[in-house]
Amino acid sequence: MFSYLLDVESSWKKIKNSPYPIAVYGTGNGADKVFSEFERLGITPDYVVASDSFARDRTFHGYKVLPLSELQRKVPDFTVALCFASGREDVIDTIKNLSKGHTVLMPSVPVYGDEIFNKDYLKSHLNEINSAYDNLADGKSKEVFKSIIEFQITGNLNLLFDCETEKEEALTLLGLTENETYLDLGAYRGDTVDELVNFTGGYAKITAVEPDGRSFKKLCRHSENMQNISLINAVVSDKCGTYFFSGNKGRGGSIKTCGTEIPSITVDSLQTDFTYIKADTEGAELQMLNGAKATLQSKPKLNIAAYHRSEDIFSLVNKIREINPEYGIYLRHHRHISFWDTNLYCK
């Protein structure tokens, strides 16, 4: 199904072969990973830019960081390697406007892990990717899956813009009601607790799990007047015990080899008949599913982040089908660049 992409020019090759100066747009972790791959591929960028309000007087990988507007004034033609993620409408509008006058490509690098979804990666995982495509429940899911796989090879942002779905449409797909027994994994400060309550108007019981200490304190304050809610400060994985956890100012914390020691739980260890589980566990979604095999036999509705690791887009689909073949598995992408906020909705 996806072998045709082996003959398509990749974003990396397009950038390397650009006849115009190359501008890396972004100075975060994603840009670090892009620079590392550029070095491996022999690509030397000409500029590093940031949005005007973020440029400041600083350097990145030895380059002076220019405000985007300054580059636009100085250089008439350039190719952009976009290296940051955002769901903000104003930022996305800026990128769309930039694309009208310049080539803007987003080379795909994972949020977690080091395996880049390039042609070699595609070739080595082709059977698993084709299997995941076949395991999806409807045409829209297959369209989104195809767009995201193609985006990761080509870096063409229009593929993402053309397959967006509003969050409410996806939640409607699950048939959520005001009587859900809800497990929120990666509850952060309570935003997805609010999402459920605002969407359904109520709930039967909520169990919210958040590993980051600072976010957990804010979650506690946010939820102090709510009834029938249990809050757990722990990592969710495939086994119970302890892990080292490193936060990143709230969002983006993950299991590390050092950091703060924190309890680890499994979904099955909670021994509750959940009717709805949301999991955004920063790259630990596969481990979470492996620790939820008994719970998933009762087929609770699922809302699982599918974008943290290069393999998530296909491995999570195949794992859910392996655990309980009765699930209908749907894939939806909500407005965001890169393909962050792409989730599996299962019922």
BALUMDREN-535875 format. One record per residue (C-alpha): residue number from 1; residue in three letters; x, y, z. Coordinates in Angstrom, 1 decimal, always signed. Layout:
# BALUMDREN-535875
<k=NUM&r=ala&c1=X&c2=Y&c3=Z>
...
This chain:
# BALUMDREN-535875
<k=1&r=met&c1=+0.0&c2=+0.0&c3=+0.0>
<k=2&r=phe&c1=+2.7&c2=+2.5&c3=+1.0>
<k=3&r=ser&c1=+5.6&c2=+1.3&c3=-1.0>
<k=4&r=tyr&c1=+5.0&c2=+4.0&c3=-3.6>
<k=5&r=leu&c1=+6.5&c2=+6.5&c3=-1.1>
<k=6&r=leu&c1=+9.9&c2=+4.8&c3=-1.5>
<k=7&r=asp&c1=+10.0&c2=+6.5&c3=-4.9>
<k=8&r=val&c1=+8.9&c2=+10.0&c3=-3.7>
<k=9&r=glu&c1=+11.4&c2=+12.7&c3=-3.1>
<k=10&r=ser&c1=+11.8&c2=+13.1&c3=+0.7>
<k=11&r=ser&c1=+11.7&c2=+16.4&c3=+2.6>
<k=12&r=trp&c1=+15.4&c2=+15.9&c3=+3.5>
<k=13&r=lys&c1=+16.4&c2=+15.5&c3=-0.2>
<k=14&r=lys&c1=+14.3&c2=+18.5&c3=-1.2>
<k=15&r=ile&c1=+16.0&c2=+20.7&c3=+1.4>
<k=16&r=lys&c1=+19.5&c2=+19.4&c3=+0.4>
<k=17&r=asn&c1=+18.8&c2=+20.1&c3=-3.3>
<k=18&r=ser&c1=+17.2&c2=+23.5&c3=-2.8>
<k=19&r=pro&c1=+18.6&c2=+26.1&c3=-5.1>
<k=20&r=tyr&c1=+17.9&c2=+28.8&c3=-2.5>
<k=21&r=pro&c1=+19.4&c2=+29.5&c3=+1.0>
<k=22&r=ile&c1=+18.1&c2=+27.1&c3=+3.7>
<k=23&r=ala&c1=+16.5&c2=+28.7&c3=+6.8>
<k=24&r=val&c1=+15.9&c2=+26.6&c3=+9.9>
<k=25&r=tyr&c1=+12.8&c2=+28.0&c3=+11.5>
<k=26&r=gly&c1=+12.8&c2=+27.1&c3=+15.2>
<k=27&r=thr&c1=+15.2&c2=+26.7&c3=+18.1>
<k=28&r=gly&c1=+13.8&c2=+24.0&c3=+20.3>
<k=29&r=asn&c1=+14.3&c2=+20.2&c3=+20.7>
<k=30&r=gly&c1=+12.9&c2=+19.5&c3=+17.3>
<k=31&r=ala&c1=+15.5&c2=+21.8&c3=+15.7>
<k=32&r=asp&c1=+18.2&c2=+20.0&c3=+17.6>
<k=33&r=lys&c1=+17.1&c2=+16.7&c3=+16.1>
<k=34&r=val&c1=+16.9&c2=+18.3&c3=+12.6>
<k=35&r=phe&c1=+20.4&c2=+19.7&c3=+12.9>
<k=36&r=ser&c1=+21.7&c2=+16.3&c3=+13.9>
<k=37&r=glu&c1=+20.1&c2=+14.7&c3=+10.8>
<k=38&r=phe&c1=+21.3&c2=+17.5&c3=+8.7>
<k=39&r=glu&c1=+24.9&c2=+16.8&c3=+9.8>
<k=40&r=arg&c1=+24.4&c2=+13.1&c3=+9.0>
<k=41&r=leu&c1=+23.1&c2=+14.0&c3=+5.5>
<k=42&r=gly&c1=+25.7&c2=+16.7&c3=+4.8>
<k=43&r=ile&c1=+23.1&c2=+19.5&c3=+4.8>
<k=44&r=thr&c1=+24.4&c2=+23.0&c3=+5.9>
<k=45&r=pro&c1=+21.7&c2=+25.5&c3=+6.6>
<k=46&r=asp&c1=+22.4&c2=+29.2&c3=+5.9>
<k=47&r=tyr&c1=+20.2&c2=+30.8&c3=+8.5>
<k=48&r=val&c1=+18.4&c2=+30.1&c3=+11.8>
<k=49&r=val&c1=+15.2&c2=+32.1&c3=+12.3>
<k=50&r=ala&c1=+12.5&c2=+32.4&c3=+15.0>
<k=51&r=ser&c1=+9.3&c2=+34.3&c3=+15.2>
<k=52&r=asp&c1=+9.9&c2=+37.9&c3=+15.8>
<k=53&r=ser&c1=+8.8&c2=+37.8&c3=+19.5>
<k=54&r=phe&c1=+11.1&c2=+34.8&c3=+20.2>
<k=55&r=ala&c1=+14.3&c2=+35.8&c3=+18.3>
<k=56&r=arg&c1=+16.0&c2=+38.0&c3=+20.9>
<k=57&r=asp&c1=+19.8&c2=+38.4&c3=+20.9>
<k=58&r=arg&c1=+21.0&c2=+34.8&c3=+21.0>
<k=59&r=thr&c1=+22.7&c2=+32.0&c3=+19.0>
<k=60&r=phe&c1=+21.6&c2=+28.5&c3=+18.2>
<k=61&r=his&c1=+24.1&c2=+25.8&c3=+16.9>
<k=62&r=gly&c1=+26.5&c2=+28.6&c3=+16.2>
<k=63&r=tyr&c1=+24.1&c2=+30.7&c3=+14.2>
<k=64&r=lys&c1=+22.8&c2=+34.1&c3=+15.2>
<k=65&r=val&c1=+19.0&c2=+33.7&c3=+15.5>
<k=66&r=leu&c1=+17.3&c2=+36.2&c3=+13.1>
<k=67&r=pro&c1=+13.7&c2=+37.4&c3=+13.4>
<k=68&r=leu&c1=+11.7&c2=+36.0&c3=+10.6>
<k=69&r=ser&c1=+10.8&c2=+39.5&c3=+9.3>
<k=70&r=glu&c1=+14.5&c2=+40.4&c3=+9.1>
<k=71&r=leu&c1=+15.2&c2=+37.4&c3=+6.9>
<k=72&r=gln&c1=+12.3&c2=+38.2&c3=+4.7>
<k=73&r=arg&c1=+13.6&c2=+41.8&c3=+4.2>
<k=74&r=lys&c1=+17.2&c2=+40.6&c3=+3.5>
<k=75&r=val&c1=+16.7&c2=+37.5&c3=+1.4>
<k=76&r=pro&c1=+14.2&c2=+37.4&c3=-1.4>
<k=77&r=asp&c1=+14.1&c2=+33.7&c3=-1.9>
<k=78&r=phe&c1=+14.8&c2=+30.9&c3=+0.7>
<k=79&r=thr&c1=+13.6&c2=+27.4&c3=+1.6>
<k=80&r=val&c1=+12.3&c2=+26.9&c3=+5.1>
<k=81&r=ala&c1=+12.9&c2=+23.8&c3=+7.2>
<k=82&r=leu&c1=+10.2&c2=+24.2&c3=+9.8>
<k=83&r=cys&c1=+11.3&c2=+22.7&c3=+13.1>
<k=84&r=phe&c1=+8.7&c2=+23.5&c3=+15.8>
<k=85&r=ala&c1=+5.2&c2=+22.4&c3=+16.6>
<k=86&r=ser&c1=+2.2&c2=+24.6&c3=+17.4>
<k=87&r=gly&c1=-1.6&c2=+24.5&c3=+17.5>
<k=88&r=arg&c1=-2.0&c2=+28.3&c3=+17.8>
<k=89&r=glu&c1=-4.1&c2=+29.7&c3=+15.0>
<k=90&r=asp&c1=-1.9&c2=+32.8&c3=+14.6>
<k=91&r=val&c1=+1.2&c2=+30.7&c3=+14.3>
<k=92&r=ile&c1=-0.4&c2=+28.4&c3=+11.7>
<k=93&r=asp&c1=-1.6&c2=+31.4&c3=+9.8>
<k=94&r=thr&c1=+1.9&c2=+32.8&c3=+9.7>
<k=95&r=ile&c1=+3.2&c2=+29.5&c3=+8.3>
<k=96&r=lys&c1=+0.5&c2=+29.4&c3=+5.7>
<k=97&r=asn&c1=+1.3&c2=+33.0&c3=+4.6>
<k=98&r=leu&c1=+5.0&c2=+32.2&c3=+4.5>
<k=99&r=ser&c1=+4.2&c2=+29.2&c3=+2.3>
<k=100&r=lys&c1=+2.7&c2=+31.5&c3=-0.3>
<k=101&r=gly&c1=+6.0&c2=+33.0&c3=-1.2>
<k=102&r=his&c1=+8.6&c2=+30.4&c3=-0.2>
<k=103&r=thr&c1=+9.0&c2=+26.6&c3=+0.0>
<k=104&r=val&c1=+8.2&c2=+25.5&c3=+3.5>
<k=105&r=leu&c1=+9.0&c2=+21.9&c3=+4.4>
<k=106&r=met&c1=+8.7&c2=+20.2&c3=+7.8>
<k=107&r=pro&c1=+11.2&c2=+17.4&c3=+8.1>
<k=108&r=ser&c1=+9.7&c2=+14.9&c3=+10.5>
<k=109&r=val&c1=+11.4&c2=+14.1&c3=+13.7>
<k=110&r=pro&c1=+9.8&c2=+12.3&c3=+16.7>
<k=111&r=val&c1=+8.9&c2=+13.9&c3=+20.0>
<k=112&r=tyr&c1=+10.5&c2=+11.0&c3=+21.8>
<k=113&r=gly&c1=+13.1&c2=+8.5&c3=+20.6>
<k=114&r=asp&c1=+15.7&c2=+8.8&c3=+18.0>
<k=115&r=glu&c1=+14.3&c2=+6.8&c3=+15.1>
<k=116&r=ile&c1=+13.3&c2=+9.2&c3=+12.2>
<k=117&r=phe&c1=+10.5&c2=+8.2&c3=+10.0>
<k=118&r=asn&c1=+12.4&c2=+8.3&c3=+6.7>
<k=119&r=lys&c1=+12.4&c2=+6.0&c3=+3.7>
<k=120&r=asp&c1=+14.7&c2=+3.4&c3=+5.4>
<k=121&r=tyr&c1=+12.3&c2=+3.4&c3=+8.4>
<k=122&r=leu&c1=+9.3&c2=+3.1&c3=+6.1>
<k=123&r=lys&c1=+10.8&c2=+0.2&c3=+4.3>
<k=124&r=ser&c1=+11.7&c2=-1.7&c3=+7.4>
<k=125&r=his&c1=+8.2&c2=-1.3&c3=+8.9>
<k=126&r=leu&c1=+6.2&c2=-1.5&c3=+5.7>
<k=127&r=asn&c1=+4.2&c2=-4.7&c3=+6.8>
<k=128&r=glu&c1=+3.3&c2=-3.2&c3=+10.1>
<k=129&r=ile&c1=+2.2&c2=+0.1&c3=+8.5>
<k=130&r=asn&c1=+0.1&c2=-1.7&c3=+5.9>
<k=131&r=ser&c1=-1.5&c2=-3.8&c3=+8.7>
<k=132&r=ala&c1=-2.4&c2=-0.8&c3=+10.7>
<k=133&r=tyr&c1=-4.0&c2=+0.8&c3=+7.7>
<k=134&r=asp&c1=-6.1&c2=-2.3&c3=+7.1>
<k=135&r=asn&c1=-7.1&c2=-2.3&c3=+10.8>
<k=136&r=leu&c1=-8.7&c2=+1.1&c3=+10.7>
<k=137&r=ala&c1=-12.5&c2=+1.3&c3=+10.9>
<k=138&r=asp&c1=-13.5&c2=+3.9&c3=+8.3>
<k=139&r=gly&c1=-12.5&c2=+5.7&c3=+5.2>
<k=140&r=lys&c1=-11.8&c2=+9.0&c3=+7.1>
<k=141&r=ser&c1=-9.3&c2=+7.2&c3=+9.3>
<k=142&r=lys&c1=-7.5&c2=+5.7&c3=+6.4>
<k=143&r=glu&c1=-7.4&c2=+9.1&c3=+4.7>
<k=144&r=val&c1=-5.8&c2=+10.6&c3=+7.8>
<k=145&r=phe&c1=-3.4&c2=+7.7&c3=+8.2>
<k=146&r=lys&c1=-2.3&c2=+8.0&c3=+4.6>
<k=147&r=ser&c1=-1.9&c2=+11.7&c3=+4.8>
<k=148&r=ile&c1=+0.3&c2=+11.5&c3=+8.0>
<k=149&r=ile&c1=+2.5&c2=+8.7&c3=+6.6>
<k=150&r=glu&c1=+3.0&c2=+10.7&c3=+3.4>
<k=151&r=phe&c1=+3.6&c2=+13.9&c3=+5.4>
<k=152&r=gln&c1=+6.4&c2=+12.2&c3=+7.3>
<k=153&r=ile&c1=+8.2&c2=+11.4&c3=+4.1>
<k=154&r=thr&c1=+7.5&c2=+14.6&c3=+2.1>
<k=155&r=gly&c1=+7.2&c2=+17.3&c3=+4.8>
<k=156&r=asn&c1=+4.2&c2=+18.7&c3=+2.9>
<k=157&r=leu&c1=+2.1&c2=+20.6&c3=+5.5>
<k=158&r=asn&c1=-0.9&c2=+20.8&c3=+3.2>
<k=159&r=leu&c1=-1.4&c2=+17.1&c3=+3.8>
<k=160&r=leu&c1=-2.1&c2=+17.9&c3=+7.5>
<k=161&r=phe&c1=-4.2&c2=+21.0&c3=+6.8>
<k=162&r=asp&c1=-6.4&c2=+18.9&c3=+4.4>
<k=163&r=cys&c1=-7.2&c2=+16.1&c3=+6.9>
<k=164&r=glu&c1=-8.1&c2=+18.1&c3=+10.0>
<k=165&r=thr&c1=-11.1&c2=+17.2&c3=+12.2>
<k=166&r=glu&c1=-12.7&c2=+19.3&c3=+15.0>
<k=167&r=lys&c1=-12.2&c2=+17.8&c3=+18.5>
<k=168&r=glu&c1=-15.9&c2=+17.7&c3=+19.2>
<k=169&r=glu&c1=-16.6&c2=+15.6&c3=+16.1>
<k=170&r=ala&c1=-14.1&c2=+13.0&c3=+17.3>
<k=171&r=leu&c1=-15.6&c2=+12.9&c3=+20.8>
<k=172&r=thr&c1=-19.1&c2=+12.5&c3=+19.3>
<k=173&r=leu&c1=-17.7&c2=+9.5&c3=+17.5>
<k=174&r=leu&c1=-17.2&c2=+7.8&c3=+20.8>
<k=175&r=gly&c1=-20.8&c2=+8.4&c3=+22.0>
<k=176&r=leu&c1=-19.6&c2=+9.8&c3=+25.4>
<k=177&r=thr&c1=-22.4&c2=+10.4&c3=+27.9>
<k=178&r=glu&c1=-22.7&c2=+12.1&c3=+31.3>
<k=179&r=asn&c1=-22.4&c2=+8.7&c3=+33.0>
<k=180&r=glu&c1=-18.8&c2=+7.8&c3=+32.1>
<k=181&r=thr&c1=-16.4&c2=+6.3&c3=+34.6>
<k=182&r=tyr&c1=-13.4&c2=+8.2&c3=+33.2>
<k=183&r=leu&c1=-9.7&c2=+7.4&c3=+33.5>
<k=184&r=asp&c1=-7.5&c2=+10.4&c3=+32.5>
<k=185&r=leu&c1=-3.9&c2=+9.4&c3=+32.0>
<k=186&r=gly&c1=-1.7&c2=+12.4&c3=+31.6>
<k=187&r=ala&c1=-4.3&c2=+14.7&c3=+33.2>
<k=188&r=tyr&c1=-1.8&c2=+17.7&c3=+33.3>
<k=189&r=arg&c1=-3.6&c2=+20.5&c3=+35.1>
<k=190&r=gly&c1=-7.1&c2=+19.3&c3=+34.5>
<k=191&r=asp&c1=-7.7&c2=+20.5&c3=+30.9>
<k=192&r=thr&c1=-8.9&c2=+17.2&c3=+29.6>
<k=193&r=val&c1=-11.1&c2=+16.6&c3=+32.7>
<k=194&r=asp&c1=-12.7&c2=+19.9&c3=+31.7>
<k=195&r=glu&c1=-13.0&c2=+18.7&c3=+28.1>
<k=196&r=leu&c1=-15.0&c2=+15.7&c3=+29.2>
<k=197&r=val&c1=-17.3&c2=+17.6&c3=+31.6>
<k=198&r=asn&c1=-17.9&c2=+20.4&c3=+29.1>
<k=199&r=phe&c1=-18.7&c2=+18.0&c3=+26.3>
<k=200&r=thr&c1=-21.0&c2=+15.6&c3=+28.3>
<k=201&r=gly&c1=-22.3&c2=+17.9&c3=+31.0>
<k=202&r=gly&c1=-21.3&c2=+15.4&c3=+33.7>
<k=203&r=tyr&c1=-19.7&c2=+12.1&c3=+34.7>
<k=204&r=ala&c1=-20.1&c2=+9.2&c3=+37.1>
<k=205&r=lys&c1=-16.5&c2=+9.1&c3=+38.4>
<k=206&r=ile&c1=-13.1&c2=+10.4&c3=+37.4>
<k=207&r=thr&c1=-9.7&c2=+9.0&c3=+38.1>
<k=208&r=ala&c1=-7.0&c2=+11.4&c3=+37.0>
<k=209&r=val&c1=-3.3&c2=+10.4&c3=+36.8>
<k=210&r=glu&c1=-0.5&c2=+12.9&c3=+36.4>
<k=211&r=pro&c1=+3.2&c2=+12.2&c3=+37.0>
<k=212&r=asp&c1=+4.7&c2=+15.7&c3=+37.0>
<k=213&r=gly&c1=+4.7&c2=+17.1&c3=+40.6>
<k=214&r=arg&c1=+4.1&c2=+20.8&c3=+39.7>
<k=215&r=ser&c1=+1.2&c2=+19.9&c3=+37.3>
<k=216&r=phe&c1=-0.2&c2=+17.5&c3=+39.9>
<k=217&r=lys&c1=-0.4&c2=+20.3&c3=+42.5>
<k=218&r=lys&c1=-2.3&c2=+22.5&c3=+40.0>
<k=219&r=leu&c1=-4.6&c2=+19.5&c3=+39.1>
<k=220&r=cys&c1=-5.4&c2=+19.2&c3=+42.8>
<k=221&r=arg&c1=-6.3&c2=+22.8&c3=+43.1>
<k=222&r=his&c1=-8.3&c2=+22.8&c3=+39.9>
<k=223&r=ser&c1=-10.3&c2=+19.8&c3=+41.1>
<k=224&r=glu&c1=-10.8&c2=+20.6&c3=+44.8>
<k=225&r=asn&c1=-14.5&c2=+21.3&c3=+44.4>
<k=226&r=met&c1=-15.3&c2=+18.4&c3=+42.2>
<k=227&r=gln&c1=-17.1&c2=+15.3&c3=+43.5>
<k=228&r=asn&c1=-16.3&c2=+11.6&c3=+42.8>
<k=229&r=ile&c1=-12.8&c2=+12.4&c3=+41.5>
<k=230&r=ser&c1=-9.6&c2=+10.5&c3=+42.5>
<k=231&r=leu&c1=-6.2&c2=+12.0&c3=+41.8>
<k=232&r=ile&c1=-3.0&c2=+9.9&c3=+41.5>
<k=233&r=asn&c1=+0.6&c2=+11.2&c3=+41.2>
<k=234&r=ala&c1=+2.2&c2=+8.4&c3=+39.3>
<k=235&r=val&c1=+3.6&c2=+7.2&c3=+36.0>
<k=236&r=val&c1=+1.5&c2=+4.8&c3=+34.0>
<k=237&r=ser&c1=+3.4&c2=+1.9&c3=+32.4>
<k=238&r=asp&c1=+3.3&c2=-1.9&c3=+31.8>
<k=239&r=lys&c1=+4.3&c2=-2.8&c3=+35.4>
<k=240&r=cys&c1=+4.0&c2=-1.5&c3=+38.9>
<k=241&r=gly&c1=+7.0&c2=-0.3&c3=+40.8>
<k=242&r=thr&c1=+9.0&c2=+2.9&c3=+40.6>
<k=243&r=tyr&c1=+10.6&c2=+5.0&c3=+37.8>
<k=244&r=phe&c1=+12.7&c2=+8.0&c3=+37.5>
<k=245&r=phe&c1=+10.7&c2=+10.8&c3=+36.0>
<k=246&r=ser&c1=+11.9&c2=+14.2&c3=+34.6>
<k=247&r=gly&c1=+9.3&c2=+16.9&c3=+34.1>
<k=248&r=asn&c1=+9.6&c2=+19.7&c3=+31.5>
<k=249&r=lys&c1=+7.7&c2=+22.6&c3=+33.0>
<k=250&r=gly&c1=+4.6&c2=+20.5&c3=+33.1>
<k=251&r=arg&c1=+3.9&c2=+19.1&c3=+29.7>
<k=252&r=gly&c1=+6.5&c2=+16.9&c3=+28.1>
<k=253&r=gly&c1=+7.8&c2=+15.1&c3=+31.1>
<k=254&r=ser&c1=+8.9&c2=+11.5&c3=+30.6>
<k=255&r=ile&c1=+10.5&c2=+8.5&c3=+32.1>
<k=256&r=lys&c1=+14.3&c2=+8.9&c3=+32.3>
<k=257&r=thr&c1=+17.4&c2=+7.1&c3=+33.7>
<k=258&r=cys&c1=+17.6&c2=+9.8&c3=+36.5>
<k=259&r=gly&c1=+15.4&c2=+12.4&c3=+38.0>
<k=260&r=thr&c1=+12.6&c2=+12.2&c3=+40.6>
<k=261&r=glu&c1=+11.7&c2=+8.7&c3=+41.8>
<k=262&r=ile&c1=+7.9&c2=+8.2&c3=+41.3>
<k=263&r=pro&c1=+5.5&c2=+5.3&c3=+41.7>
<k=264&r=ser&c1=+4.5&c2=+3.4&c3=+38.5>
<k=265&r=ile&c1=+1.1&c2=+1.9&c3=+38.1>
<k=266&r=thr&c1=-0.7&c2=-0.1&c3=+35.4>
<k=267&r=val&c1=-4.3&c2=+0.5&c3=+34.3>
<k=268&r=asp&c1=-5.1&c2=-3.1&c3=+35.3>
<k=269&r=ser&c1=-3.9&c2=-2.4&c3=+38.8>
<k=270&r=leu&c1=-6.6&c2=+0.1&c3=+39.4>
<k=271&r=gln&c1=-9.2&c2=-2.6&c3=+39.1>
<k=272&r=thr&c1=-12.0&c2=-0.4&c3=+38.0>
<k=273&r=asp&c1=-14.6&c2=-0.9&c3=+35.3>
<k=274&r=phe&c1=-13.7&c2=+2.2&c3=+33.3>
<k=275&r=thr&c1=-16.0&c2=+3.2&c3=+30.5>
<k=276&r=tyr&c1=-13.7&c2=+5.8&c3=+29.0>
<k=277&r=ile&c1=-9.9&c2=+6.0&c3=+29.0>
<k=278&r=lys&c1=-7.9&c2=+9.0&c3=+27.6>
<k=279&r=ala&c1=-4.1&c2=+8.5&c3=+27.4>
<k=280&r=asp&c1=-1.6&c2=+11.1&c3=+26.6>
<k=281&r=thr&c1=+1.4&c2=+9.7&c3=+28.3>
<k=282&r=glu&c1=+4.3&c2=+11.3&c3=+26.5>
<k=283&r=gly&c1=+5.6&c2=+8.3&c3=+24.5>
<k=284&r=ala&c1=+4.6&c2=+5.6&c3=+27.0>
<k=285&r=glu&c1=+1.3&c2=+4.8&c3=+25.3>
<k=286&r=leu&c1=+2.4&c2=+1.3&c3=+24.1>
<k=287&r=gln&c1=+3.5&c2=+0.4&c3=+27.7>
<k=288&r=met&c1=+0.3&c2=+1.7&c3=+29.0>
<k=289&r=leu&c1=-1.7&c2=-0.6&c3=+26.6>
<k=290&r=asn&c1=+0.4&c2=-3.6&c3=+27.7>
<k=291&r=gly&c1=-0.5&c2=-2.8&c3=+31.3>
<k=292&r=ala&c1=-4.2&c2=-2.6&c3=+30.4>
<k=293&r=lys&c1=-4.9&c2=-5.9&c3=+28.7>
<k=294&r=ala&c1=-7.4&c2=-7.1&c3=+31.3>
<k=295&r=thr&c1=-9.2&c2=-3.7&c3=+31.4>
<k=296&r=leu&c1=-9.5&c2=-3.5&c3=+27.6>
<k=297&r=gln&c1=-11.4&c2=-6.9&c3=+27.5>
<k=298&r=ser&c1=-14.5&c2=-5.0&c3=+28.7>
<k=299&r=lys&c1=-14.0&c2=-2.6&c3=+25.8>
<k=300&r=pro&c1=-14.0&c2=+0.9&c3=+27.4>
<k=301&r=lys&c1=-14.0&c2=+3.8&c3=+24.9>
<k=302&r=leu&c1=-10.4&c2=+4.9&c3=+24.2>
<k=303&r=asn&c1=-8.8&c2=+8.2&c3=+23.2>
<k=304&r=ile&c1=-5.1&c2=+7.6&c3=+22.8>
<k=305&r=ala&c1=-2.4&c2=+10.0&c3=+21.6>
<k=306&r=ala&c1=-0.7&c2=+8.5&c3=+18.5>
<k=307&r=tyr&c1=+2.1&c2=+11.0&c3=+17.7>
<k=308&r=his&c1=+4.9&c2=+10.9&c3=+20.3>
<k=309&r=arg&c1=+7.1&c2=+8.2&c3=+18.7>
<k=310&r=ser&c1=+7.8&c2=+7.4&c3=+15.1>
<k=311&r=glu&c1=+6.1&c2=+4.0&c3=+15.5>
<k=312&r=asp&c1=+3.0&c2=+5.2&c3=+17.4>
<k=313&r=ile&c1=+0.9&c2=+5.9&c3=+14.3>
<k=314&r=phe&c1=+1.0&c2=+2.2&c3=+13.4>
<k=315&r=ser&c1=+2.1&c2=+0.2&c3=+16.5>
<k=316&r=leu&c1=-0.7&c2=+1.5&c3=+18.7>
<k=317&r=val&c1=-3.3&c2=+0.5&c3=+16.2>
<k=318&r=asn&c1=-1.9&c2=-3.0&c3=+15.9>
<k=319&r=lys&c1=-1.5&c2=-3.4&c3=+19.7>
<k=320&r=ile&c1=-5.2&c2=-2.4&c3=+20.3>
<k=321&r=arg&c1=-6.3&c2=-4.8&c3=+17.7>
<k=322&r=glu&c1=-4.1&c2=-7.5&c3=+19.2>
<k=323&r=ile&c1=-5.5&c2=-7.0&c3=+22.7>
<k=324&r=asn&c1=-9.1&c2=-6.8&c3=+21.7>
<k=325&r=pro&c1=-10.0&c2=-7.5&c3=+18.1>
<k=326&r=glu&c1=-13.6&c2=-6.3&c3=+18.7>
<k=327&r=tyr&c1=-12.5&c2=-2.6&c3=+18.8>
<k=328&r=gly&c1=-13.4&c2=-0.3&c3=+16.0>
<k=329&r=ile&c1=-10.3&c2=+1.9&c3=+15.6>
<k=330&r=tyr&c1=-10.7&c2=+5.4&c3=+14.3>
<k=331&r=leu&c1=-7.9&c2=+8.0&c3=+13.6>
<k=332&r=arg&c1=-8.4&c2=+11.7&c3=+13.6>
<k=333&r=his&c1=-6.0&c2=+14.7&c3=+13.3>
<k=334&r=his&c1=-6.8&c2=+18.0&c3=+15.0>
<k=335&r=arg&c1=-5.4&c2=+21.3&c3=+13.9>
<k=336&r=his&c1=-1.7&c2=+21.3&c3=+14.8>
<k=337&r=ile&c1=+1.7&c2=+21.3&c3=+13.1>
<k=338&r=ser&c1=+3.5&c2=+18.9&c3=+13.0>
<k=339&r=phe&c1=+1.0&c2=+16.1&c3=+13.3>
<k=340&r=trp&c1=+0.7&c2=+16.5&c3=+17.1>
<k=341&r=asp&c1=-2.8&c2=+16.1&c3=+18.4>
<k=342&r=thr&c1=-3.4&c2=+13.0&c3=+16.3>
<k=343&r=asn&c1=-5.4&c2=+10.5&c3=+18.3>
<k=344&r=leu&c1=-6.9&c2=+7.1&c3=+18.1>
<k=345&r=tyr&c1=-10.6&c2=+6.9&c3=+19.0>
<k=346&r=cys&c1=-11.7&c2=+3.4&c3=+19.7>
<k=347&r=lys&c1=-15.1&c2=+1.9&c3=+20.6>
